[in-house]
């Protein structure tokens, strides 16, 4: 039940499916789905290094009891609730949610993953949903390389995250449920890991990458990030990146920095939001941006290249730039 998984990959044997299992590997068959004998189904306790699968079921941990599964799969309104002051350390970094109403987190604890590798949240299926209700963080000995949102469903983040590493929206929607949920500079570092609270390290590492097919939705909440990236192809032509938007009628501010290098975003910024761009380096926007709030640029140059526009902005303010 502790079969190794490929945390960035899913398997689905149907012709049209979005993914039904985290991938594993066997020498005889190559990549395949986990077999029933290779995970614990609806366990009441989580054994270290075992794959766990919850199908319309819930798990609640004890206060102060850390859990370290190898991977977590949630199906159809399943939940994993952390005990108070507890850590969920996903050893492979692989989470898979299918169906609506799945939740992981709670209990004033936090979620982390493999040291030096990414945490992967797969939300498979257009109507599927997963809410992460605990911060994504790190310990004194374990700092994940960042985390990704994949799959065509919606991942909702409802707790401030204090891991200063790149967030990748590969596909589907990553939605905020509160202000600055994506990155929150910590006041202190777990396990004495002071490197994470050094502002010189925190801001340039707190980057957001939104690929073609991915959407980052403020949902009425302000968000402050470091660099914003999106796939740029064919000289940065339209379609080379994903979407940053605000789907809410409540206006929001998207604040982005360029603290260490020039930055290019090939996607589009849309919706009811104000754009605040800061930092001494150059920002390049390569596609039409149709957000309807104000655009304020300070510091370095802001360049509209290829098809880049701020065509629907209510105002454009240039300060010391």
Residue, then its C-alpha position, 0 to 999 in steps of 0.5 A: x500500500x506504499x506503492x510509489x506514485x508519479x505525483x505529476x501524472x494521472x491515468x484514465x483508461x477511458x477515451x474521454x476521461x480526465x483522470x481516475x488515479x494517480x499514476x504508478x509505474x511497473x516494469x512490465x506494464x509501464x505507467x498504470x493506475x494504482x491497484x486496489x491492493x496498493x492503497x488504503x480505502x477509507x481508512x480511520x487512521x492514516x499509516x505513514x507512507x501509504x496511499x490513501x483513497x477516500x470515496x464519499x468518506x471523511x477522516x479527522x485527525x487527532x490534535x497534534x497528530x501529524x500524518x504522512x501519507x504517500x498520496x491522497x485521493x478524494x472522491x465525491x464530497x470526501x474530506x481529510x480534516x487535520x487535527x489541531x496543530x497538526x501537519x499533513x506531509x504528503x510524501x509524494x506530493x500527489x493529491x487527486x480530487x474527483x467529483x464536487x465538494x472535496x476538502x483537505x485541511x483545517x485544524x490550525x495545521x498546515x500541508x506540506x510535501x516532499x523536500x525540493x519537489x512540487x506538490x501537485x493538486x489534480x482536480x479532474x473533471x470540469x465539475x470537480x472541486x477541491x478546497x484547501x482549507x489549511x496553509x501550504x507551508x514547510x518545516x525546518x527540514x522540508x521545503x517543497x519546490x512549489x505547487x501546481x494546480x492541474x486538471x479541468x476542475x476548480x481548486x479553491x484556496x481558503x487559507x493564507x499560504x506561507x510557502x514562498x515558491x512558484x505556483x503553477x496553474x497548468x489547467x482549470x481554475x485556481x480560485x481565491x477564498x479570501x485576500x492574499x491566500x496565494x502568498x502570505x509573508x510569515x512573521x516567523x519560520x517553522x523549525x527556525x528556517x529563517x531563509x523563508x522570512x527574508x524579504x529579499x528571498x520571499x518576494x522574487x520566489x513568490x511567483x505565479x505561472x498561468x499556462x494556456x488553459x489555466x485560470x487564476x480567479x481572484x473571486x473578489x479578493x486582493x492578491x499580491x504576488x512576485x513575478x507573473x509568468x505565462x507561456x509565451x510562444x510565436x513571439x508572444x502572440x495571443x494564446x500563449x498563456x492563461x487568464x488572470x481574472x476576477x469573476x466577482x462583482x466586487x472589485x479586487x486589486x491584483x498587485x504584481x512585482x518584478x523584483x529581480x528580472x524582466x518578466x513576460x506574460x503571454x496571457x490575458x488579465x480580465x474582469x473587474x480588477x485593478x492592476x498594480x504593477x511595481x518593481x524596477x525591472x521591465x514587465x511585458x504584456x503580449x496579449x490583449x488585457x480587458x480588465x475594467x479597473x485602473x492600471x497603475x505602473x510604478x518603477x520599471x518599464x511596462x511594455x505592451x508588445x505584439x498584441x498587448x493592450x490595456x484596452x478597457x482600463x478605466x484609467x492608466x496611472x504612471x508613477x516614477x516609471 
